[in-house]
């Protein structure tokens, strides 16, 4: 039987109040500041993760200051759910955010976010850019999280000669002109707000843009300049601060100033090596890349290829264009990260500032004939996490970690009590000793409505089938459960509609699902037992 956990979080709230009063009274030394950098759709394609193509000198510089978590995974590979989990330290089955439309506090009014808790411990908390997914919180981008109203992009940071980007994304003159034209058409039809925006984006919404413009012509560059000014003001205040800066790139569309495109030769960029289904694939594990299909330049290129019947089949020329755009967008984001790091250094506060950088999930770049995220495969669930804290070891770790571990880790690093309800674990032991271990596997999940409905899905998840995936150092084991099963329910084998087992030592590209292989019988049994144990641990006890 499912149980409402509102009372559970109410009790937690009372506990936090008690802990905070004790902590604040007993505080004897300054708390460290926290710079919290959230990056949208960034997969681990940086030098510090072993990539030799993508140019990320600033993120790599940050990596040398701290710990790179090489085997880090998100809770659900889509923006809203994974960010809700990360910001609260709770898994999606507790936040009840599995899609891009459920507002976190509508279903969990008493849930506690990381910045909200830090406020109770004497922190000033501020944010700008995409930290939460705005569709999954209130219009004030989760008001309880912030000491001051959430910062919106200030128009003064855009170049005066260019003005704001069209649709918050584009600076190409033709695109801006068309967007203005269709906006007038929408207004003439009486459309307003999201309906008007949807009308325009069905008419003009290219996947890429390469323009010779300054960095602050786009939102990320403008927000970074504003964040720089916020940091300057925060450095003058007494008491510790938590500043969250959300960078939107490399999320689609892939728009970046031309100088970042010029870093790469398109014809030399690799396309995905394996663009098929694994042997013995589970069909429901796939999606039709509805997110990228919504861009207006995609239908034309689809007409030039033979559809494989799963994922999205793009011609190689378009694949290379998208990969080029993704890489350019990463390098653009890296430059913005550099501005933030340089600001900390120039203010002389780096030595008392914890820096956290994370990408909310991975991203398919053609592997398995998939693009975007929305799966339980490795390319969607593995996500970057770097934490630099003064005085700790500066080495990477291969030990498993998850985004729900960030909340308790920052509490631990800041010397404040860790709320007892959090589902993650502090990663400080790994930061002190990279060979240590705090868990044996990470867990991700992803919902599917049904194969038919999934073909019409544009990033919104259904509730009929849920796939749970555990990732050890070597293996991934995934089960797909029907009838709206959640981990808060009793497990029943009758609900199982498919399972997957991948061996990354022998098969790093996930070419074979070994779940039915006799040579993996014992391995599957062990992983299945771990899965059942994990699911059982998620029940709220009376």
N, C-alpha and C positions, 0 to 999 in steps of 0.2 A: 504494500500500500504506500502511495506517495504521501509525503507529509509536508505541510506548509512550514517553511523555515523562517517566517517573519519573526516569530517569537525567539528563535535562535539568535537572530541578528540583534534583536532588541536587548537580549542578555549580553551580547558582545559589546553593544554600545555602552551599557552600564559599566562593564569591565574596563573598557577603554577610558572612561571618565575617571575611574579610580586610579588606573595606572598612570594617567597623565598627571593627575594631581601629585602623586608620589614622585614621578619623574622630574617634573618642573621644580618642585621644592628641593629635590636632592641634587639638582644639576650643579656641578662644580667647575666645569670647564666648557669653553665654547663648543657648540655643535658644529660639525662641518657643513658647509653649504652643499647643495646638490644641483648640478646642471643635468637635466634629464632630456636627452635628445631622441625624439621619436621619428623614425623614417618610414614612409609608406611604401610597401611592396618591395623593400630591399632584401634581396637574397644574399647569402654570403659569397659575393663575387668581389672580394677585395684582396689586396696583397697579403694582409695579415691572415687571411683564410686560405692562402696558397695559390690564389689566382695570379697569373702572370700577364694578363692582357689588360684588365680594367685598371685604370689609373686612379688611385685613391691615396695620394700622399698624406693628406691630413688625417683621415681615419687610421691609416697605418701609423702615423705619429702618435695618435691617441693610444693605439694598441700597445705601443712600446712603453706607455706609462702604466699600463694595468694588465688585467687578465682578459684574454680572448677565450670565450667559451665556444670551443670548436664543435661540440655536439649539443647545441641548444635547439629546443623545439617550441613551437607555438602550441596553444591549446586548440585552436580551430583556425584553419587557413582562410580567413576572410576578415576584413578590417574590424567591423563592429564587435563580434564576439571575442576575438583575441585581445582587443584593447580593453574590453570590459573585464576580462579575466586578469590581464596583466595589472590593471590599475586597482583591482580589489584583492588580488591574491587568491581568487576563488575560481574554480573550474566552471565551464559553461553550464553544466547541469545544475549549478547552484546560482549563478547569476541569472539563469534562464534567458540569456541572450544568445540565440542561435542563428540570428538573421540580421538583416540591415534595417529593421524597422521597429524592433522592440526596444523601448526605452528602459534602461537599466533600473531606475528607481521606481518606475511604474509597477514592476513585478517584485522588486526588493526594496521597499522604501527605507529600510534601516541598514542597508549595506554600507560598508565603510570603505572609502577609497584611500589610497596611499597619501595623496596630498591632504585629504581631510584629516587623516590621523596625525600627519606631521604638524598640522596646525595646532592640534591639542598638545603637542610636545614643544610648542614655542616657535615653530617655523612660520615665516612668511611664505605663502605659496602663490605663484603666479604662472600663467600659461598663455601661449600664443601659437597659432597654427593648428595643425591636426594632431591632437594628442588622443582624445577620445574620438570615435566616429560620431560626428554631430547628429546622425540619425538615431543614435542609441542613448542619447542623453537629452537633457532639457535644452531650451533655446539659449540658455546662458552657459552652455557647454559644461554642464554639471556644476551648478552654483555652489553646492556644499564643499567642493574641492578647493575653492580659491579664496584667498584673503581679500583680494580686490576683484572687481569685475574682470572677466576673461577678456584679454586683449584682442581686438579685431584689427585687421590689416589697416593701417593708417595710410590714406591715399598720398600723403606727402612724401612717402618713401619711394613712390614710382617716379621714373624719369618724366619731367614735365612735358617734354616733347612727344612722348608716347602715350602717357596716361595709363589707365587701368587696362589689363588684358581682357579681351572679350571672353565671356563665359568663364571668367576667372582664370583662363588658361592660355589664350592665344594672342600673339602680337603681330602675326602676319597681316598685312593691310587688306588683302582680299578676304581672308577669313573674318576679319573684324567688320568689313563692309557688309558681307553676307549675313553675319550674325545680327547686325543692326537692322538690316532689311527684314529678316524673318521675325525679329522682335516687334517691329511695327505691324507685321501681319498678325502676329499673335495678339497684340493689343487691339487691333481692329476686330478681331473675333471675340473680344471680351475675355481673353485668357489672362490669368494673373499668376504670380508666384511660380510654384513648381510646374504648373500646367504650361505656362508660357515658356519656361526654360526647357521643358520636355519637347515642346513644339520646335524650338530653335535647334536643339541638339539632334533631332531627327532629320534636320535639313543640312546642317553643317557641323561636323565633328570629326576632323581628321585624327588619325592615330599618332602622327608625328608632326613636328615643326622645327625647322632649323633657320633661325633668323639672326642676323648680326646685330644683336642688341646687348646692352649691359645686363649684368646678373639681376639687378633689381627691377628689370622690366617685367619679371614674372613674380608671382606671389611669394615663392620661397625666398628669393633674394630680398624683396621688400620686407618680409617678416624677419629675416635675419638681421637686417639693419635696425629694425625696431627692437629686436631682442638684444642687440648690442647696447642700445640706449637704456633698455630696462636693466641690463646687467650693471651698467654704470651707476644707475640710481640705487640699485640694491646694494652695491658695494659700499655705499655711503651710509647705509642704515645699520643700526645695532641689531644683533640677533641673527640667526642663520636664515638662509633662504632656500627655497626649492623653486627653481625656474624650469618649466617644461616648454620645450621648443619643438613643435611638430613640423617636419619638412615633408611636402607632398610628393616630391619626385624620389624614386622613379616610377610612381604610379602613372598609368595611362591618363592622358595622352603623353607621349614622350616628347616633351618640348624642353629645349635648353638652348642657351646662346650658342651661336655657330662655333665659337672657339672650342667648345667641348666636343662637338661633332668632329672637329678637325683633328682631334687626338687619335682618331681611329681610321683605318683603311677598310672600308666596308667589304671589299672582296677577299680580305684576309681574315675576316671574323668567322669563327666556327659555328655551324648550325648543329642542332642536336644530333648526336650520333645514332640514337635509337628512337624512331618515331612510329612505333607500332605498339600493339597490345602485348603484354607478357603472355607467354604460354600458360594456358589454364587461367586466363584472366577472369576476374569477377566483373561483369559488365557494369554493375551499379557503382563501381569504384570510379568510373569515368564521368565526365560532363561534356557539354558541347561548346564550352568557351563562350557562353552567352554574353559575358562582359565585353569582350573584344568585338563580337559580332554587332554590337550596338553602334560602333563607329562607322561613319558614313563612307569611308573609303574601302571597307572590307567586302561588301557584296560584289563589287566589280571584280576583285581579284579571285573571289571564290568561284566565279563563273568560268575561270580559266583552268581549273584543276578538276581531277576526278576525286570526289568525296570518298573517304575511307569508311564512312559510316559511323565513326566515333570521333570525339574531339573536334578539331577544326583543321582542315587540310589547306595549308597555305603554300603558294608557289615559293620556291627558294629565294627569289628576288625580294619578295615581301618579307620573308623570314629574316633575311639579312638587314633589311631596312629597320625592322622592329628591334632586332638585336643591337644594331648600331644606335638606335634611339635610346634603348634601355641603358647601354653602356655610357652614352653621352650624358644621360640624366643622372646616372650614379656619380660621374665625375663633377657634374654641376652641384649635386648635393654635397659632395666631398668639399668643394670650395666653400660652401656655406658653413659646413662644420668647421673649416679652417678659420673663418671669421670669428666664430664663437670661441674657439680655443685661443686664438690670438688676443681676444678681448680679455679673457680670464688672465692670461699672462701679463698683459699690459697693465691690468688693474692690481697685479701683485697678489691675487687671491687664489691662484691655482693650487698652492700648497695646502689650502684648507677647503678644497672643493672636491667632492666626489663627482665624477663624470660618468654618466650611464648613457650608452648609445645602443639603440635596438631598432631592428627592422621588424615590423609586426608579423610577418610570415614570409615564406619563400615565394617563388614565382616560376611557373612553367614557361620555358622558352622553346617549346616545340617537342620536348621529350614526351614520349607516349602519344604524340600528335595532340598534345595539350598546350594551351596558352592560358595565362592568368594563374589563379590559385585554385581554391575550391576543391581540394582533394586531400586524401591521406597519404599521398605518395611523398617520397623524400624531398623532391624539388619544391613542394608546396609547404611542407611542415618544418623543414630545417630553416632556422632564421638566425641572423647575427645578434650577438650580445657581447658588449665590451663594457667592463666596469674598471675604472681607474680610481683607486682610493689611496691617498697619501700613506706611505709607510708599509704598504703590502707588496708582496712579490710581484714581479712583472714578467710572468710567463703564461703561455697558453695552457689550457687544460682540455683533455679529451673526455673527461667525466661527464655523464649525462646531466643536463640542466633543462629547466623549463621557465617560461615567462612568469608563472605563478611564484617562482622563487625570488623575483626581484623585490617584492614588498618586504618579506622578512630579512632579505640581505641588507637592504638600505636601513632598516631599523637596527640591525646588528652593527653595521658600520658606523651608525650615528650614535650608538650608545644609548638607545632608547628601548623600552620593553617591546618585545615582539608579541602582538595580539595572538592569543592562544587559538583562535578559530582559523587562522590562515592555513591553507592547504599546501602551500609550498614550503621549502626548507631554505635556510640561510646558506648561501654559497660561499661565505667567508672561509670555511675550511678549505675549499678549493683554491681560494685566492692566497691562502697561506701555504698550501701544499698542493700543487697542480696534480699530483699523483693520488690524492685522496679521493674519496667517493662519498656522496651524500644520498645517492639513490641508485638503484640498479637499472632503471629505465625511465623514459619520459613518455607522456601520454598526450596524444592528439585525438581529435574526433571531428567528424564531418557528417552533416545530415544529407539525406537524399529524400525527395518526395516520392518519386517513382521514375522509372526510365522515361516514360512519356512526358510527364510533367517537367522532368529535368531538361528536356529539349526546349522547353519554353521559358525556362528559368533565366532570369537576368541578374544573377548574383544573390537572389533571395532564396533562402533555404526553406524546405518543407519540413514536416515533422514526422513523416511516416517511418522512414528508415534512418537509423543512426549507425555510423561506422566508428568503432573505437579502435585505436591503434597504439600499441606499445612499441617503443624503439629502445633496444638495448645497444650496447656498443657494436654488436655485429648484426643483429636481426631486427626485422620489423614484423610484428604479427598483428593482423587486423581482422576484426569480426564485424559483420553487418547484421544488425538486429532490426526486425520489423515491428509493426503495430505500435509505433510511438514509444518504444522502449527507451528508458533513460537509466543511468547508473544508480539512481535512487530507487529503482524497482528491483524486485528479486530476479536473479538471472534464471532464464529457462532456455534450454537448448532447442526447444520447439520454435523459438523466435529467430533462430540463426538462419540467415538466407545466403550467407557466403563468407568465406574466410580467405586470407592471403598470408603468405609467409615469404619474406625476401631475405636473402643472405648477401649482405653487402661486401663480404670478404671475397666470395666467389662470383658475385653477380651485382656489381655496383650500379648497373643501369636498370635494374629491376626487369630483366628480360624473362624471368621465369618465376611463376608463383609455385613455390615448393610445398604448398599445404597438403597436396595429395601424394607427395613422393614418399615411398617407403623408407628411403634413406634419411628422411627428416622426421620420421614418426616420433622419436623420442624428444627431439628438439621442439616439435609442435606441442607435444604433451606438456613439456615444461613451461613453454610460453603460455599455453592455454590456462594452465594452473595459475600462473602469475596474473593473467588477465582476470580470471574469476576472483582471485584474491583482491585485486585492485577494485573491481566493481563492488565487491562486498564491503570494502572499506569506505565507500562513498555514502553509505546509508546514514541518515541522521538518526542517532539513537534516542529512544524515549527518555 
